[in-house]
Amino acid sequence: MVTGELKNRIDGLWDIFAAGGLVNPLEVIEQITYLMFIHDLDDSDNRKAKECAMLGLPFQSIFTEEIRIGEREIDGNRLKWSVFHDFPADQMYAVVQEWVFPFIKTLHSDKNSAYSKYMDDAIFKLPTPLLSSKVVDSLDGIYQLMSESQSADVRGDVYEYLLSRIAQSGRNGQFRTPRHIIRMMVEMMNPASDEVICDPACGTSGFLVAAGEYLKETKKKEIFYDRQKKEHYMNHMFHGYDMDRTMLRIGAMNMMTHGIDNPFIEYRDSLSDQNPDKETYSLILANPPFKGSLDAEIVSADLLKVCKTKKTELLFLALFLRMLKTGGRCACIVPDGVLFGSSSAHKAIRKEIVEHQRLEAVVSMPSGVFKPYAGVSTAILIFTKTGYGATDQVWFYDMTADGFSLDDKRTPTADSDIPDIIERFRNLQGEADRKRTEKSFLVPKQEIADNGYDLSINKYKEIEYVPVEYPPTQEIMAELRELERQIGQEMDELERLLNIN
């Protein structure tokens, strides 16, 4: 979480943009992201230079002596953040607008990279030298506080807080899943070093970034000390699709600023025939949009064969099954209606997952998890594509706390089920003897089938009623008479006081 002075500095940065006339949250986050990327380019170039010097290896800086921008050749060092941030406002503005921004737009020679594809139509929108100077100074202060922070993941925290401002504005809130929920899902799935991971509705790439960070933390030596695995991690592991170019641009840059060189982030309507992927991915992590209904004519025909519906939440489940390899796994967020909906399409997709694939877990989350942006109740479904069944027992967990209050304020609290969820999911053999009055329990597949494939936890959870013993009636009546007597005395005393006055 971003708190204290760092939070105040970031809020102040947004105020600077607002005072300068930029109030669209997507435009603001775009401009901040570009500038953060420019800052990070300088830092990473310096770090690589030092590493190569220590190892005695040759190093070619991206800020070479002469860089060609259009028809001009300029000194590459002038494009470094550490150099131009000291320029007078007018000069700095000219350098960033005329040189630095065109430079980063053409930085990658691979025109098919996620970065290059979505930078082509990017626009530098800071309108005045004064605003540009204030923003650069503010970012310098933010980076200084980040360097002093004791948090290992402060960079990710800052970026997540920036992205949260999109949702706070009341626009595009569907693109943001709480970061701690994403992290929980990633830890439950425990990605391997050879995964091919996809989010077909990636937004700002939150799931892909979290998966990448988790792999860095838990499998660093396995991946980064092996040339082939590192190359796979940097260039082939992560795939994301969305229909908003601005979000794709932010998502691609988010991945790159988290150290993933060339993620495959592409403009695509995942539910349409634009998406040819079949049996491609080993892991899908997603919170697809639940925006209601689509025109059936634009939905891929093979998805409609699985469940004939216009509802996006059901179509995405069918899509996940198509996109996964046999043996591939999925952890996705669905609205509660998916779990118990009575339409033929609802029942069809649930039956498909239970009978023909392997449904492993249903984690019911409280409605407050997505506040203040939405109050919908949701659940996490975890399943494996088998093509022949194999669902034996399904693990249910009733999450009641996620470490934050469940009101609109979402203030941090000490109560969180997340560590318990991860621990129990990783040790399902220890769940066999749990009673259905507990937070988690196993339900046999046949019982689920007998209940019309209903996956709502309340269908199976048992509530333990504790009998309450009351005193005898005569004793209660005696207490009431005594209370009546005391009230009478108090009333008499009050009347006496009033008569005296």
C-alpha positions in Angstrom: 0.0 0.0 0.0 1.1 3.5 -0.8 0.8 5.7 2.3 2.1 8.8 4.0 4.4 11.2 2.2 4.6 9.1 -1.0 0.8 9.0 -1.3 0.7 12.7 -0.8 3.3 13.3 -3.5 1.4 11.2 -6.0 -1.9 12.9 -5.2 0.0 16.2 -5.6 1.2 15.1 -9.1 -2.4 14.5 -10.1 -3.3 18.0 -8.8 -0.5 19.5 -11.0 -2.0 17.9 -14.1 -5.5 19.1 -13.1 -4.2 22.7 -12.6 -2.5 22.4 -16.0 -5.8 21.5 -17.7 -5.3 17.7 -18.1 -8.2 16.0 -16.2 -9.0 12.9 -18.2 -7.6 10.1 -15.9 -6.5 7.9 -18.9 -4.6 10.8 -20.5 -3.0 11.6 -17.1 -1.9 8.0 -16.5 -0.6 7.8 -20.1 1.6 10.9 -19.7 2.9 9.8 -16.2 3.7 6.4 -17.6 5.6 7.8 -20.5 7.7 10.0 -18.2 8.3 7.1 -15.7 9.4 5.0 -18.6 11.8 7.7 -19.8 13.2 8.0 -16.2 13.5 4.2 -15.9 15.4 4.0 -19.3 18.1 6.2 -17.8 18.3 4.2 -14.6 18.4 0.8 -16.4 21.0 2.0 -18.9 23.2 3.1 -16.0 22.7 -0.2 -14.1 23.5 -2.3 -17.2 26.7 -0.2 -17.8 27.8 -0.9 -14.2 27.0 -4.6 -14.4 29.0 -5.0 -17.7 31.9 -3.0 -16.2 32.0 -5.3 -13.2 31.9 -8.4 -15.4 34.4 -7.0 -18.0 31.8 -7.2 -20.8 31.3 -4.8 -23.6 28.3 -2.5 -23.3 26.4 -0.5 -25.9 24.3 2.3 -24.4 21.0 3.1 -25.9 22.1 6.8 -25.5 24.9 6.5 -28.1 27.0 9.5 -28.9 24.9 10.6 -31.9 21.2 9.7 -32.2 19.2 10.4 -35.4 15.8 12.0 -34.8 14.1 12.8 -38.1 16.6 14.7 -40.2 18.8 15.7 -37.2 21.6 14.0 -35.3 21.8 15.0 -31.7 23.9 14.1 -28.6 22.3 11.0 -27.1 23.3 12.1 -23.6 20.9 15.0 -23.8 18.0 12.6 -23.9 18.8 11.2 -20.5 16.4 12.1 -17.7 19.4 12.8 -15.4 20.6 15.4 -17.9 17.5 17.2 -19.2 15.7 17.5 -15.8 18.2 20.2 -14.9 17.5 22.3 -18.0 15.4 25.5 -17.8 11.7 24.9 -18.3 11.6 26.1 -21.9 14.6 24.1 -23.0 13.5 20.9 -21.2 10.1 21.1 -22.8 11.6 21.4 -26.2 14.0 18.6 -25.6 11.3 16.2 -24.3 8.7 17.1 -27.0 11.0 17.3 -30.0 13.7 14.7 -29.2 13.0 12.4 -26.2 9.4 11.5 -27.1 10.2 10.7 -30.8 13.2 8.8 -29.5 11.2 6.5 -27.2 8.6 6.0 -29.9 11.2 4.4 -32.2 13.4 2.9 -29.5 12.6 -0.7 -30.3 13.7 -1.9 -33.7 11.2 -4.7 -33.6 8.0 -3.1 -34.9 6.0 -6.1 -33.8 6.9 -5.7 -30.2 4.0 -4.7 -27.8 5.8 -1.4 -27.0 6.3 -0.3 -30.6 2.8 -1.3 -31.8 1.1 0.9 -29.3 3.5 3.8 -29.3 2.9 4.7 -32.9 -0.2 6.8 -32.1 1.0 8.0 -28.7 0.9 11.8 -28.2 2.9 14.0 -25.8 0.1 16.1 -24.3 1.8 18.3 -21.7 0.7 21.7 -23.0 3.2 24.1 -21.5 6.9 24.2 -20.4 5.8 25.2 -16.8 3.5 22.2 -16.5 6.3 19.9 -17.9 8.8 21.3 -15.4 6.5 20.9 -12.4 5.7 17.3 -13.4 9.3 16.3 -13.8 10.2 17.9 -10.5 7.3 16.1 -8.8 8.4 12.7 -10.3 11.9 13.3 -9.1 10.5 13.7 -5.6 8.5 10.6 -5.9 11.5 8.5 -7.2 13.5 9.9 -4.3 10.9 8.7 -1.8 10.7 5.3 -3.6 14.5 4.9 -3.2 14.2 5.5 0.5 11.3 3.1 1.0 11.9 -0.2 2.8 9.2 -1.9 0.7 10.7 -4.4 -1.8 7.8 -3.8 -4.2 7.4 -0.1 -3.8 7.7 0.4 -7.6 4.7 -1.9 -8.2 2.8 -0.3 -5.3 3.2 3.2 -6.8 2.1 2.0 -10.3 -0.9 0.2 -8.8 -1.9 3.4 -6.9 -1.6 5.4 -10.1 -3.8 2.9 -11.9 -6.3 3.0 -9.1 -7.0 6.6 -9.8 -8.6 5.6 -13.1 -11.2 3.7 -11.2 -11.6 6.4 -8.6 -12.6 8.8 -11.3 -15.6 6.7 -12.0 -14.4 5.7 -15.5 -13.0 2.4 -16.7 -13.2 0.9 -13.2 -13.7 -2.5 -14.8 -10.0 -2.6 -15.7 -8.8 -2.8 -12.1 -8.8 -5.9 -10.0 -7.5 -5.4 -6.4 -3.8 -6.2 -6.4 -3.9 -8.4 -3.3 -6.7 -10.6 -5.0 -4.6 -10.9 -8.1 -1.6 -11.9 -6.0 -3.6 -14.5 -4.1 -4.8 -16.1 -7.4 -1.2 -16.2 -8.7 0.1 -17.8 -5.5 -2.7 -20.4 -5.6 -1.7 -21.3 -9.2 2.0 -21.3 -8.5 3.2 -20.7 -12.1 6.1 -22.8 -13.4 9.1 -21.5 -15.3 7.9 -23.0 -18.6 4.3 -21.6 -18.5 2.6 -19.8 -21.4 0.3 -17.4 -19.6 -2.6 -15.5 -21.0 -5.1 -12.9 -19.9 -7.7 -12.4 -22.7 -9.0 -9.2 -21.1 -5.8 -7.8 -19.8 -6.5 -4.1 -19.3 -3.4 -2.8 -17.6 -1.8 -6.3 -17.5 -2.2 -6.7 -13.7 -2.4 -10.5 -13.7 0.6 -10.8 -16.1 2.7 -8.4 -14.0 1.8 -10.3 -10.8 2.7 -13.6 -12.4 6.0 -12.2 -13.6 6.9 -10.8 -10.2 5.9 -14.1 -8.5 8.2 -16.0 -10.8 11.1 -13.6 -10.1 10.6 -14.1 -6.4 10.2 -17.9 -6.3 12.1 -19.2 -9.3 14.7 -16.6 -9.9 17.7 -18.9 -10.3 15.8 -21.5 -12.3 14.8 -18.8 -14.9 17.5 -16.2 -14.9 20.5 -18.5 -14.8 19.2 -20.5 -17.8 19.5 -18.7 -21.1 16.5 -20.5 -22.8 14.2 -20.1 -19.8 15.1 -16.4 -19.5 14.5 -15.9 -23.2 11.1 -17.6 -22.8 10.3 -15.4 -19.8 11.2 -12.2 -21.6 9.7 -12.9 -25.0 7.2 -15.8 -25.1 5.6 -16.4 -21.7 3.1 -13.5 -21.4 0.2 -12.9 -23.6 -2.6 -10.3 -23.2 -5.5 -9.0 -25.3 -7.8 -6.1 -25.0 -10.0 -3.8 -27.1 -8.8 -0.4 -25.8 -5.6 0.8 -27.3 -4.9 3.2 -24.5 -5.1 0.4 -21.9 -3.0 -1.8 -24.2 -0.3 0.9 -24.3 -0.4 1.3 -20.5 -0.4 -2.5 -20.1 2.6 -3.0 -22.4 4.6 -0.3 -20.7 3.6 -1.7 -17.3 5.1 -5.0 -18.3 8.2 -3.5 -19.6 8.7 -1.3 -16.5 8.5 -4.5 -14.5 11.4 -6.0 -16.5 9.6 -8.1 -19.1 11.2 -7.1 -22.4 8.7 -8.2 -25.1 5.3 -9.4 -23.9 2.8 -10.2 -26.5 0.1 -7.5 -25.9 -2.3 -7.2 -28.8 -5.5 -5.5 -29.8 -8.1 -8.2 -30.1 -11.8 -8.9 -29.4 -11.2 -12.1 -27.6 -14.8 -13.4 -28.0 -14.9 -12.8 -31.8 -13.4 -14.7 -34.7 -10.4 -12.2 -34.4 -9.2 -14.6 -31.8 -7.9 -17.9 -33.4 -6.2 -19.3 -30.3 -7.0 -22.9 -29.6 -5.1 -25.1 -27.1 -2.4 -22.5 -26.9 -1.8 -21.6 -23.2 -0.9 -23.5 -20.1 -2.3 -21.0 -17.7 -5.0 -18.4 -17.9 -5.5 -15.7 -15.2 -8.3 -13.3 -15.8 -11.1 -11.1 -14.5 -13.1 -10.7 -17.7 -15.6 -7.9 -18.1 -19.2 -8.6 -17.1 -20.8 -5.9 -19.2 -24.0 -7.8 -20.0 -24.8 -9.0 -23.5 -23.1 -9.1 -26.8 -24.5 -9.2 -30.3 -24.4 -13.0 -31.1 -23.3 -12.2 -34.7 -19.9 -11.0 -33.5 -19.3 -13.9 -31.1 -17.1 -16.8 -32.4 -19.4 -19.7 -33.5 -17.5 -22.4 -31.6 -18.0 -20.6 -28.3 -21.8 -20.5 -28.9 -21.7 -24.3 -29.4 -20.4 -24.7 -25.8 -23.1 -22.3 -24.4 -25.6 -20.5 -26.5 -25.8 -17.1 -24.8 -25.0 -13.4 -25.2 -23.7 -13.1 -21.6 -19.9 -12.3 -21.6 -19.2 -14.0 -18.3 -20.4 -17.3 -19.7 -18.8 -16.8 -23.1 -15.4 -16.1 -21.5 -15.5 -19.4 -19.6 -16.1 -21.2 -22.9 -13.3 -19.2 -24.4 -10.9 -20.2 -21.6 -11.6 -23.8 -22.2 -10.9 -23.4 -26.0 -7.7 -21.5 -25.4 -6.1 -23.8 -22.8 -3.9 -26.7 -23.7 -5.0 -30.1 -22.4 -3.6 -30.0 -18.9 -3.8 -26.2 -18.8 -5.2 -24.4 -15.8 -7.4 -21.4 -15.2 -8.1 -19.1 -12.3 -10.7 -16.6 -13.1 -13.1 -14.2 -11.3 -16.8 -14.6 -12.1 -20.0 -12.9 -10.8 -22.0 -15.0 -8.4 -24.8 -15.4 -11.0 -22.5 -17.8 -12.9 -22.5 -20.2 -9.9 -26.3 -20.6 -9.6 -27.9 -19.1 -12.7 -30.8 -21.3 -13.8 -30.7 -20.6 -17.6 -29.8 -23.4 -19.9 -26.5 -21.6 -20.8 -25.5 -21.2 -17.2 -26.1 -24.9 -16.5 -24.4 -25.9 -19.7 -21.1 -24.2 -19.0 -21.1 -25.4 -15.4 -21.8 -29.0 -16.5 -19.0 -28.7 -19.1 -16.5 -27.7 -16.5 -17.6 -30.3 -13.9 -18.3 -33.3 -16.1 -15.8 -32.9 -19.0 -13.0 -30.9 -17.3 -11.6 -30.9 -13.7 -13.1 -28.3 -11.4 -10.9 -27.9 -8.4 -12.0 -24.9 -6.4 -14.6 -22.3 -5.8 -13.6 -19.4 -3.6 -16.6 -17.2 -2.6 -15.6 -13.6 -2.1 -17.6 -10.9 -0.2 -19.2 -8.2 -2.2 -17.1 -5.5 -0.6 -13.9 -6.7 -2.3 -14.5 -4.5 -5.3 -15.8 -1.5 -3.5 -16.1 1.5 -3.9 -16.1 0.8 -7.7 -18.7 -2.1 -7.6 -20.6 -4.0 -5.0 -21.2 -7.2 -7.0 -20.6 -10.5 -5.2 -17.9 -12.6 -7.0 -16.1 -15.9 -6.8 -12.9 -17.4 -8.1 -13.1 -20.5 -10.2 -10.1 -22.8 -10.5 -10.2 -25.6 -13.1 -8.0 -27.7 -15.3 -8.7 -28.6 -18.9 -8.7 -32.4 -19.3 -11.3 -33.0 -22.1 -12.4 -36.2 -20.4 -13.6 -35.2 -16.9 -11.7 -36.1 -13.7 -13.6 -33.8 -11.3 -13.7 -35.9 -8.1 -14.3 -33.4 -5.3 -14.6 -29.6 -5.4 -13.0 -27.5 -2.7 -15.2 -24.6 -1.5 -13.9 -21.7 0.6 -16.1 -19.0 2.2 -13.9 -15.8 2.3 -15.2 -13.3 4.7 -12.2 -10.9 5.0 -9.5 -9.8 2.6 -7.4 -7.5 4.8 -9.5 -4.4 4.2 -12.8 -3.1 5.5 -15.7 -4.1 3.2 -17.2 -0.6 3.0 -16.5 2.1 0.4 -13.4 3.3 2.4 -11.6 0.0 2.2 -9.2 0.8 5.0 -6.6 -1.9 6.0 -7.5 -4.3 8.7 -5.7 -7.2 10.5 -8.4 -9.7 9.5 -7.6 -11.5 6.2 -8.5 -15.0 5.0 -6.0 -14.8 2.1 -3.0 -16.6 3.8 -5.4 -19.3 5.0 -6.9 -19.8 1.5 -3.4 -20.2 -0.1 -2.3 -22.6 2.6 -5.4 -24.8 2.5 -5.5 -24.9 -1.3 -1.9 -26.1 -1.4 -2.8 -28.9 1.1 -6.1 -30.2 -0.1 -5.5 -33.6 1.3 -5.8 -32.0 4.7 -9.3 -30.8 3.8 -11.0 -34.2 3.7 -12.2 -34.3 7.3 -13.4 -30.7 7.5 -17.1 -30.2 8.4 -19.3 -28.1 6.3 -19.8 -25.7 9.1 -16.1 -24.6 8.7 -14.7 -22.0 6.3 -13.7 -24.6 3.7 -14.7 -28.1 2.8 -14.9 -30.6 0.0 -18.0 -31.6 -1.9 -18.2 -34.8 -4.1 -18.9 -34.3 -7.7 -22.1 -36.4 -7.7 -23.7 -34.2 -5.1 -23.0 -31.1 -7.3 -24.5 -32.9 -10.3 -27.5 -33.9 -8.3 -28.0 -30.2 -7.4 -28.1 -29.1 -11.1 -24.4 -28.2 -11.0 -25.0 -25.4 -8.6 -21.7 -24.0 -7.4 -22.8 -21.5 -4.9 -21.3 -22.2 -1.5 -24.6 -21.7 0.3 -26.0 -24.7 -1.4 -23.5 -26.9 0.5 -22.5 -25.0 3.6 -24.1 -26.0 6.9 -24.9 -23.4 9.5 -24.4 -24.5 13.1 -27.2 -23.1 15.3 -26.2 -22.7 18.9 -29.2 -23.1 21.2 -29.8 -20.1 23.5 -31.1 -20.9 27.0 -33.4 -18.3 28.6 -34.3 -17.9 32.3 -37.7 -19.2 33.5 -40.7 -17.0 32.7 -41.4 -16.3 36.4 -37.8 -15.0 36.8 -38.2 -12.8 33.7 -41.5 -11.4 35.0 -39.9 -10.7 38.4 -37.1 -8.7 36.7 -39.7 -6.7 34.7 -41.7 -5.9 37.9 -38.4 -4.7 39.5 -37.6 -2.5 36.6 -41.1 -1.1 36.6 -40.8 -0.3 40.4 -37.4 1.5 39.8 -38.9 3.5 36.9 -41.8 4.5 39.2 -39.4 5.7 41.9 -37.5 7.8 39.4 -40.7 9.3 38.0 -41.8 10.2 41.6 -38.5 11.9 42.2 -38.7 13.8 39.0 -42.2 15.1 39.8 -41.0 16.2 43.3 -38.1 18.1 41.8 -40.4 19.8 39.3 -42.9 20.8 42.0 -40.2 22.4 44.0 -39.1 24.6 41.1 
